[in-house]
Amino acid sequence: MKSTRFIAGIVVVATSVVAVGAYAQSEAKAQGHGAGSGMHGKKMSFEVLDTDGNGEITLEELQSRSKDRFIEIDTNQDGMLSAEELEAHAQKQTSERVAMMIERHDTDGDSLLTIEEMPGAGRGEAMFARIDPNGDGIITQEEFEQAKSQRKGHGKKHNKDN
């Protein structure tokens, strides 16, 4: 019985830490500090996490924030997250990101995005130039594989830092 409670406690703490980290990462992306965008709502900041406003963030404040997020996703309030609840939450996030993307990039105000309005529309040339280091206008399989392996190395380094 004690080991079950201990394991449950560890799971709660681990879930809290992971949830807050994921939330902070998605907020950073939403604010333009990473690729893509994330959840919307209160901007992740010290002030948001410091719920009692005393200038310090405690583990309890982080866990409280995670618990609030869990409760928000647990729409049937059974204390468990089903695949349907997680999918509904993900769909809500996706819909919010799409709306924000259209709002941010729709320069002519027609609520539609043309290829010119899409983020990174002119990025193809720069990407091609990176993959074609000799500048001959052709990407060989060797150049492609080299770029691919360099990208994998970048991703591994990036993940270590996070």
C-alpha positions in Angstrom: 0.0 0.0 0.0 2.8 2.4 0.9 4.7 1.6 -2.3 1.5 2.3 -4.3 1.1 5.7 -2.7 4.8 6.5 -3.2 4.6 5.6 -6.9 1.4 7.6 -7.2 3.1 10.6 -5.6 6.1 10.3 -8.0 3.7 10.1 -11.0 1.9 13.2 -9.8 5.1 15.2 -9.4 6.5 14.0 -12.7 3.3 14.8 -14.5 3.3 18.2 -12.9 6.8 19.0 -14.0 6.3 17.6 -17.5 3.0 19.5 -17.9 4.4 22.8 -16.8 7.5 22.3 -19.0 5.3 21.5 -22.0 3.1 24.4 -21.3 6.0 26.8 -20.9 7.5 25.4 -24.2 4.2 25.9 -26.1 3.8 29.4 -24.7 7.4 30.3 -25.8 6.5 29.0 -29.3 3.3 30.9 -29.3 5.2 34.1 -28.5 7.6 33.5 -31.4 10.4 32.0 -29.4 10.3 28.7 -31.3 9.0 27.0 -34.4 5.2 26.8 -34.6 2.9 28.1 -32.0 1.3 26.8 -28.9 -1.5 27.3 -26.5 -3.1 30.6 -26.1 -4.5 32.2 -23.0 -2.3 33.7 -20.2 1.2 34.2 -21.4 3.6 32.1 -19.5 5.6 34.4 -17.2 7.0 34.5 -13.8 4.0 36.5 -12.6 1.5 33.9 -13.9 3.4 31.1 -12.1 3.8 33.2 -8.9 0.2 32.8 -8.0 0.5 34.4 -4.6 2.5 37.3 -5.9 5.3 37.0 -3.3 8.1 37.1 -5.8 8.9 33.4 -5.6 7.6 30.3 -7.4 7.2 27.2 -5.2 6.8 23.6 -6.2 3.2 23.9 -5.0 2.5 26.8 -7.3 3.9 24.8 -10.3 1.8 21.8 -9.2 -1.3 23.9 -8.8 -0.8 25.3 -12.3 -0.5 21.7 -13.7 -3.5 20.6 -11.7 -5.6 23.5 -13.2 -4.5 22.5 -16.7 -5.4 18.9 -16.0 -8.8 19.9 -14.7 -9.4 22.0 -17.8 -8.7 19.0 -20.1 -10.6 16.5 -17.9 -14.0 17.6 -19.2 -16.0 14.8 -17.7 -14.2 15.4 -14.3 -13.4 11.8 -13.6 -9.8 12.5 -12.7 -8.5 10.7 -15.7 -7.7 11.9 -19.2 -9.1 9.8 -22.0 -7.9 9.7 -25.6 -11.1 11.6 -26.5 -10.4 14.4 -24.0 -6.8 14.7 -25.1 -7.8 14.8 -28.8 -10.5 17.4 -28.1 -7.9 19.5 -26.3 -5.4 19.1 -29.1 -8.1 20.0 -31.6 -9.0 23.1 -29.6 -5.3 24.1 -29.6 -5.0 23.5 -33.3 -8.1 25.6 -34.1 -6.6 28.4 -32.0 -3.3 28.2 -33.7 -4.9 28.2 -37.2 -7.0 31.3 -36.3 -3.9 33.1 -34.9 -1.9 32.1 -38.0 -4.5 33.5 -40.3 -4.9 36.6 -38.3 -1.1 37.2 -38.2 -0.4 36.5 -41.9 -3.5 37.4 -43.8 -2.2 40.7 -45.2 -5.2 41.4 -47.5 -7.9 40.7 -44.8 -9.8 38.1 -46.8 -9.4 35.4 -44.0 -7.5 33.2 -46.5 -3.8 32.6 -46.9 -2.2 32.7 -50.3 1.2 31.1 -50.8 2.8 34.6 -50.6 1.2 35.2 -47.2 2.3 31.9 -45.8 5.1 32.1 -43.2 8.5 31.3 -44.9 7.1 31.8 -48.4 10.5 33.0 -49.6 12.4 30.4 -47.6 12.8 27.9 -50.3 15.7 29.6 -52.0 17.7 30.0 -48.8 17.0 26.4 -47.9 18.0 25.2 -51.4 21.3 27.2 -51.1 22.1 25.5 -47.8 21.5 22.0 -49.2 23.5 22.9 -52.4 26.8 24.0 -50.9 28.7 24.0 -54.2 26.1 26.4 -55.7 25.7 24.5 -58.9 21.9 24.6 -58.7 21.5 20.9 -58.3 21.1 18.9 -55.1 22.7 15.5 -55.4 21.7 12.6 -53.2 25.0 13.0 -51.3 24.3 16.7 -50.6 20.7 15.8 -49.5 21.9 13.1 -47.1 24.6 15.4 -45.7 22.1 18.1 -45.1 19.7 15.5 -43.5 22.5 14.2 -41.2 23.4 17.8 -40.2 19.8 18.5 -39.4 19.6 15.4 -37.2 22.7 16.5 -35.4 21.1 19.9 -34.8 18.0 18.3 -33.5 19.9 16.2 -31.0 21.9 19.2 -29.8 18.7 21.2 -29.5 16.9 18.5 -27.5 19.8 18.2 -25.1 19.5 22.0 -24.3 15.7 21.7 -23.6 
